[in-house]
Amino acid sequence: MARARWFDLGLGLSLISSAAGCQSLIQAVSLAVSLADCEHHASFAFVAAGAYLAGSDTAERDYAYQISAEAQAETPEEVATELAQLRDRRWFDFEPERQTQSLPAFCMGRNLITNAEYEAFVQATGHPIPDISRQDYQAQGFLVHSFETVQPYRWQDDRYPEGTANQPVVLVSYGDAVAYADWRGEQDGVMYRLPTAAEWEKAARGTDGRYFPWGSQWQPDATNWAGDTVAEGVSAIATYPLSRSIYGLEDMAGNVFEFTSLDDDGEVIMKGCGWDDSPGFCRAAYRHDRPIGSRHILFGFRLVLASTSR
């Protein structure tokens, strides 16, 4: 029988709040991790300190609208209609303006945390399995898919769905991700945290301001997105080589969105894009936020090595 969920209870909310506070503290006190430190962790990749081009400008946002419209329509008339509708929704208008930013070095997980990895955490700690009820799914208000689409991703008897061991774990909240990071750090004798939104963006696009991990031109076969003809839903990690960033990080476009840092309103900034998204959403500059208790089949996470000691 599935374990009882905890995020929608009063106690659960306080636990999530505490977890979020701890995560912010870990981010604040993270020690510089050297290349040598990172190389001792084969499943992590080093991103050197220094400047990179962040955010987007008008030209990039215009391109995002255009390729998204073209992906959803066939004739010029249909593309024009779709383009107008996308612009009316202003999906990309609120991205941070293009600017040069600088970050310290960091060491990020090459892959999203998988179902198999998360199962080890559940079994060791008794932490609730990834799940959401129909009522809570509908109450979130950003349905995107019917609950029937969610059903195949739900765990049963503390076990992930058959054949999904190497898929990113989904239906977890920000608080679940933070709890996993803390537990995994205890096992490895280090400290882990979630990436900041800025770290995730640099890790995805490098220093030259490219729109996607592979460059600034959309390639339909590069990732798991709405028009992909290979995957149906979440795909196994590292399935799309072109979505590997210059640092060796997999799935830095497509497949699932990823939890990163919290914004000023206490919501979690989501980076990346999902398997059901249009091309414009798969740019490294795109971002949106969600409440920290949110769970969805489009949301996953990866880790950053915060310190080599605890």
ZIRA-V680353 format. One record per pair of residues at least 12 apart in sequence whose C-alpha atoms are under 6 Angstrom apart, sorted by the first residue. I is the first residue (numbers start at 1). J is the second residue. Records with the same first field share a line. If there is no record, write none. Layout:
I->J ; J
This chain:
1->157
2->156 ; 157
3->128
5->128
16->175
19->175
30->306
31->307
33->106
38->107
43->109 ; 110
44->108 ; 109 ; 110
45->107 ; 108 ; 110
46->107
47->105 ; 106
48->105
49->103 ; 104 ; 105
50->102 ; 103
51->101 ; 102
52->100 ; 101 ; 207
53->99 ; 100 ; 207 ; 208 ; 209
54->98 ; 99
55->96 ; 97 ; 98 ; 285
56->97 ; 98
57->97 ; 98
64->280
68->278 ; 279 ; 280
69->82 ; 83
107->304 ; 305
108->304
109->303 ; 304
110->249 ; 250
111->250
112->168 ; 301 ; 302
113->168 ; 302
114->166 ; 167 ; 168 ; 169
115->165 ; 168 ; 169
116->165
130->171 ; 172
131->154 ; 171
166->236
167->235 ; 236 ; 237
169->300
170->297 ; 299 ; 300
171->295 ; 296 ; 297
172->295
173->293 ; 294 ; 295
174->292
181->193
190->307 ; 308 ; 309 ; 310
191->306 ; 307 ; 310
192->304 ; 305 ; 306
193->303 ; 304
194->260 ; 303 ; 304
195->260 ; 304
196->260 ; 261
197->260 ; 261
201->284
204->245 ; 252
211->283 ; 284
212->283 ; 284
213->243 ; 245
214->242
222->242
223->240 ; 243 ; 254
224->254 ; 255 ; 275
225->254 ; 275 ; 276 ; 277
226->275 ; 276 ; 277 ; 278
234->255
238->250
253->272 ; 282
254->273 ; 274 ; 275
255->274 ; 275
256->273 ; 274 ; 298 ; 299
257->270 ; 271 ; 272 ; 273 ; 274 ; 298 ; 299
258->270 ; 271 ; 299 ; 300 ; 301
259->301
267->289 ; 290 ; 291 ; 292
268->289 ; 290 ; 292
269->288 ; 289
270->287 ; 288 ; 289
271->287
274->298
